[in-house]
């Protein structure tokens, strides 16, 4: 690949294209991209442990 980027390294890239929220306004597209980034981040991180016992 160009500029020394290996195919293995290229597989680690993620390009958000936004969540399908049915809007085309720039601020709503930005919000949907942020939502997708948070969804991916949360899928990669273990859920935090709570100090409260389950009910």
N, C-alpha and C positions, 0 to 999 in steps of 0.2 A: 504494500500500500504506500501511498505518497507520504513523504516526510517521516519515514521510519515507523509508522504505526503498524503493528503486527495484527493479523486477523484475531488472535486471541485477545489482545488488548482492546480491539474495536468492539468485541462482544460485550464488554463491560459498560459501554455507553448506553445511556437511556435518554431518549428525546421525548419529553412530554408533548402530547398533541391536544390535550384538554379532555375533560370529561364531557360526555354528550348532555348538555343542559338545555339545548334548543334555543340558543341566543347567539347573536352575532355582534353585540356591542363590545367594544374593546375592554371595558372594565369587567364585563361578565366573562369574557374569554380568559382574561388574566386570572380571575377568581377560579375558573374551572381548571386551569393549569396548576395553580397552587393546590387545589383539592387533589388533583392526580398525584402531585409530588408527595403530599402528605399520606395518601393512600399507599403509595409504593414504599415510603419510609416506614410506615407503621407495619406493613407486611414483612419488612426485613428486620424489625426490632421486636424482641420479645415483649409481651404485655407487662406493664409494671405490676409489681406485687402490691396488694392493698393491705393496709393495717387493720381494716375492719373485717371481722369474720362474716362469711356469707349468711344471709337470713334464711 
